[in-house]
């Protein structure tokens, strides 16, 4: 079994977070999506910058694909995980 590096682990966690929010928030308003995103990130132990959270919220509300690799490789003030 190969070890997962920090970026790969972060991508896996982010994918789980977005899948969770998408599962029942497809038609929810942005405020609700953001609240659920914040809860899911906290439970997963993943941090994002404020800008990244806004970007992901917008992508989910528009039902667009989230660029997980970009979020994983640009942790900024949000920290590694």
MDAnalysis code that builds the backbone (N, CA, C; Angstrom):
import MDAnalysis as mda
import numpy as np

u = mda.Universe.empty(243, n_residues=81, atom_resindex=np.repeat(np.arange(81), 3), trajectory=True)
u.add_TopologyAttr("name", ["N", "CA", "C"] * 81)
u.add_TopologyAttr("resid", np.arange(1, 82))
u.add_TopologyAttr("resname", ["UNK", "UNK", "UNK", "UNK", "UNK", "UNK", "UNK", "UNK", "UNK", "UNK", "UNK", "UNK", "UNK", "UNK", "UNK", "UNK", "UNK", "UNK", "UNK", "UNK", "UNK", "UNK", "UNK", "UNK", "UNK", "UNK", "UNK", "UNK", "UNK", "UNK", "UNK", "UNK", "UNK", "UNK", "UNK", "UNK", "UNK", "UNK", "UNK", "UNK", "UNK", "UNK", "UNK", "UNK", "UNK", "UNK", "UNK", "UNK", "UNK", "UNK", "UNK", "UNK", "UNK", "UNK", "UNK", "UNK", "UNK", "UNK", "UNK", "UNK", "UNK", "UNK", "UNK", "UNK", "UNK", "UNK", "UNK", "UNK", "UNK", "UNK", "UNK", "UNK", "UNK", "UNK", "UNK", "UNK", "UNK", "UNK", "UNK", "UNK", "UNK"])
u.atoms.positions = np.array([
    [0.843, -1.167, 0.000],
    [0.000, 0.000, 0.000],
    [0.897, 1.242, 0.000],
    [0.558, 2.231, -0.819],
    [1.355, 3.443, -0.882],
    [0.820, 4.467, 0.110],
    [1.726, 5.284, 0.610],
    [1.322, 6.339, 1.521],
    [0.752, 7.510, 0.739],
    [-0.244, 8.143, 1.298],
    [-0.862, 9.296, 0.662],
    [-0.140, 10.551, 1.162],
    [0.287, 11.413, 0.225],
    [0.930, 12.644, 0.667],
    [-0.131, 13.628, 1.151],
    [0.298, 14.730, 1.697],
    [-0.623, 15.692, 2.305],
    [-1.595, 16.286, 1.281],
    [-1.123, 16.609, 0.084],
    [-2.006, 17.158, -0.949],
    [-3.063, 16.143, -1.361],
    [-2.664, 14.879, -1.509],
    [-3.623, 13.840, -1.881],
    [-4.670, 13.647, -0.791],
    [-4.226, 13.665, 0.458],
    [-5.165, 13.517, 1.572],
    [-6.130, 14.702, 1.617],
    [-5.603, 15.875, 1.346],
    [-6.448, 17.077, 1.338],
    [-7.487, 17.001, 0.220],
    [-7.066, 16.541, -0.965],
    [-7.994, 16.395, -2.083],
    [-9.092, 15.402, -1.719],
    [-8.729, 14.284, -1.137],
    [-9.727, 13.281, -0.743],
    [-10.719, 13.864, 0.258],
    [-10.223, 14.603, 1.233],
    [-11.103, 15.209, 2.235],
    [-12.012, 16.258, 1.597],
    [-11.459, 17.085, 0.724],
    [-12.260, 18.108, 0.043],
    [-13.334, 17.487, -0.841],
    [-12.996, 16.398, -1.500],
    [-13.984, 15.720, -2.340],
    [-15.148, 15.222, -1.483],
    [-14.827, 14.667, -0.336],
    [-15.878, 14.205, 0.566],
    [-16.749, 15.343, 1.060],
    [-16.132, 16.471, 1.375],
    [-16.875, 17.647, 1.837],
    [-17.831, 18.130, 0.752],
    [-17.325, 18.302, -0.450],
    [-18.155, 18.813, -1.541],
    [-19.262, 17.819, -1.884],
    [-18.956, 16.532, -1.893],
    [-19.983, 15.525, -2.170],
    [-21.090, 15.597, -1.124],
    [-20.705, 15.764, 0.135],
    [-21.695, 15.859, 1.216],
    [-22.612, 17.059, 1.001],
    [-22.018, 18.206, 0.722],
    [-22.819, 19.421, 0.539],
    [-23.683, 19.301, -0.712],
    [-23.133, 18.773, -1.780],
    [-23.888, 18.598, -3.025],
    [-25.062, 17.636, -2.865],
    [-24.902, 16.646, -2.018],
    [-25.905, 15.590, -1.898],
    [-27.293, 16.121, -1.559],
    [-27.368, 17.163, -0.778],
    [-28.690, 17.643, -0.397],
    [-28.850, 19.150, -0.506],
    [-27.897, 19.826, -1.113],
    [-27.958, 21.276, -1.206],
    [-28.092, 21.787, -2.641],
    [-28.464, 20.951, -3.577],
    [-28.457, 21.351, -4.982],
    [-29.299, 22.596, -5.267],
    [-30.398, 22.778, -4.562],
    [-31.259, 23.930, -4.833],
    [-31.304, 24.904, -3.663],
    [-30.412, 24.748, -2.727],
    [-30.391, 25.616, -1.546],
    [-29.777, 26.975, -1.870],
    [-30.152, 28.010, -1.131],
    [-29.530, 29.321, -1.327],
    [-28.064, 29.299, -0.885],
    [-27.296, 30.265, -1.414],
    [-25.858, 30.310, -1.116],
    [-25.552, 30.318, 0.380],
    [-26.334, 31.036, 1.171],
    [-26.083, 31.097, 2.613],
    [-26.156, 29.734, 3.260],
    [-27.121, 28.928, 2.850],
    [-27.253, 27.576, 3.387],
    [-26.103, 26.707, 2.920],
    [-25.741, 26.830, 1.662],
    [-24.616, 26.062, 1.138],
    [-23.357, 26.411, 1.911],
    [-23.123, 27.678, 2.151],
    [-21.928, 28.109, 2.880],
    [-21.929, 27.569, 4.300],
    [-23.083, 27.617, 4.974],
    [-23.165, 27.080, 6.336],
    [-22.805, 25.597, 6.356],
    [-23.362, 24.854, 5.423],
    [-23.086, 23.421, 5.358],
    [-21.645, 23.138, 4.963],
    [-21.096, 23.962, 4.080],
    [-19.691, 23.815, 3.703],
    [-18.802, 24.023, 4.927],
    [-19.072, 25.074, 5.691],
    [-18.283, 25.345, 6.899],
    [-18.348, 24.180, 7.885],
    [-19.548, 23.637, 8.087],
    [-19.715, 22.501, 9.006],
    [-18.941, 21.282, 8.511],
    [-19.070, 20.993, 7.223],
    [-18.404, 19.816, 6.661],
    [-16.887, 19.968, 6.702],
    [-16.382, 21.162, 6.413],
    [-14.933, 21.397, 6.480],
    [-14.424, 21.194, 7.900],
    [-15.166, 21.714, 8.864],
    [-14.754, 21.578, 10.268],
    [-14.724, 20.111, 10.675],
    [-15.764, 19.368, 10.320],
    [-15.816, 17.952, 10.672],
    [-14.712, 17.158, 9.992],
    [-14.338, 17.555, 8.780],
    [-13.278, 16.858, 8.049],
    [-11.887, 17.315, 8.480],
    [-11.823, 18.400, 9.239],
    [-10.530, 18.917, 9.677],
    [-9.756, 19.601, 8.562],
    [-10.486, 20.165, 7.597],
    [-9.860, 20.835, 6.459],
    [-10.163, 22.323, 6.545],
    [-9.159, 23.139, 6.263],
    [-9.360, 24.578, 6.260],
    [-9.165, 25.131, 4.860],
    [-9.917, 26.162, 4.560],
    [-9.776, 26.904, 3.311],
    [-9.741, 28.380, 3.656],
    [-9.156, 29.172, 2.773],
    [-9.197, 30.617, 2.964],
    [-10.626, 31.095, 2.723],
    [-10.913, 32.300, 3.135],
    [-12.239, 32.872, 2.915],
    [-12.557, 32.919, 1.417],
    [-11.574, 33.304, 0.627],
    [-11.769, 33.353, -0.833],
    [-12.090, 31.964, -1.391],
    [-11.367, 30.950, -0.938],
    [-11.606, 29.594, -1.412],
    [-13.019, 29.127, -1.034],
    [-13.448, 29.449, 0.180],
    [-14.798, 29.071, 0.605],
    [-15.854, 29.734, -0.273],
    [-15.655, 31.004, -0.584],
    [-16.593, 31.717, -1.452],
    [-16.620, 31.082, -2.837],
    [-15.445, 30.722, -3.338],
    [-15.333, 30.109, -4.658],
    [-16.053, 28.755, -4.689],
    [-15.821, 27.918, -3.698],
    [-16.449, 26.602, -3.649],
    [-17.966, 26.743, -3.496],
    [-18.405, 27.661, -2.646],
    [-19.841, 27.894, -2.471],
    [-20.483, 28.280, -3.794],
    [-19.833, 29.175, -4.510],
    [-20.358, 29.614, -5.806],
    [-20.394, 28.457, -6.800],
    [-19.341, 27.658, -6.831],
    [-19.291, 26.530, -7.767],
    [-20.382, 25.504, -7.445],
    [-20.602, 25.241, -6.163],
    [-21.646, 24.300, -5.780],
    [-23.014, 24.856, -6.160],
    [-23.245, 26.134, -5.881],
    [-24.559, 26.716, -6.177],
    [-24.833, 26.743, -7.681],
    [-23.774, 26.849, -8.487],
    [-23.925, 26.846, -9.948],
    [-23.843, 25.430, -10.532],
    [-23.642, 24.458, -9.634],
    [-23.478, 23.060, -10.019],
    [-22.304, 22.880, -10.972],
    [-21.234, 23.619, -10.707],
    [-20.008, 23.513, -11.486],
    [-19.050, 22.548, -10.802],
    [-18.100, 22.062, -11.562],
    [-17.086, 21.175, -11.012],
    [-16.101, 21.974, -10.167],
    [-15.746, 21.437, -9.018],
    [-14.790, 22.076, -8.126],
    [-13.390, 21.592, -8.484],
    [-12.433, 22.524, -8.585],
    [-11.038, 22.178, -8.902],
    [-10.314, 21.820, -7.606],
    [-10.363, 20.552, -7.241],
    [-9.782, 20.091, -5.979],
    [-8.270, 20.255, -5.956],
    [-7.615, 19.995, -7.076],
    [-6.157, 20.106, -7.111],
    [-5.704, 21.533, -6.829],
    [-6.436, 22.505, -7.358],
    [-6.099, 23.898, -7.103],
    [-6.261, 24.218, -5.618],
    [-7.323, 23.734, -5.015],
    [-7.542, 23.973, -3.585],
    [-6.477, 23.284, -2.741],
    [-6.031, 22.128, -3.158],
    [-5.036, 21.380, -2.392],
    [-3.667, 22.015, -2.478],
    [-3.339, 22.566, -3.636],
    [-1.982, 23.075, -3.820],
    [-1.826, 24.537, -3.424],
    [-2.926, 25.236, -3.177],
    [-2.867, 26.637, -2.775],
    [-3.595, 26.812, -1.445],
    [-2.943, 26.356, -0.383],
    [-3.595, 26.371, 0.914],
    [-3.640, 27.757, 1.522],
    [-2.688, 28.610, 1.169],
    [-2.689, 29.987, 1.670],
    [-2.854, 30.057, 3.169],
    [-3.612, 31.038, 3.640],
    [-3.795, 31.217, 5.067],
    [-4.670, 30.149, 5.684],
    [-5.289, 29.326, 4.849],
    [-6.178, 28.307, 5.344],
    [-5.451, 27.105, 5.943],
    [-4.177, 27.001, 5.721],
    [-3.418, 25.903, 6.297],
    [-3.499, 24.642, 5.466],
    [-2.695, 23.671, 5.795],
    [-2.584, 22.465, 4.997],
    [-3.784, 21.524, 5.107],
    [-4.395, 21.470, 6.237],
    [-5.537, 20.569, 6.403],
    [-6.313, 20.934, 7.627],
])
